[in-house]
């Protein structure tokens, strides 16, 4: 059972992780803004 294969993701894996992290942060900010807007009282004017 010494047939362990190592997978080296390299630059492609790093780029994918960076892209996924940035996409996740953008979604979190978007939903937070929507949440804040939904909880704002209706009588408050901007």
Buried (B, 14 or more C-beta within 10 A) or exposed (E): EEEEEEEEEEEEEEEEEEEEEEEEEEEEEEEEEEEEEEEEEEEEEE
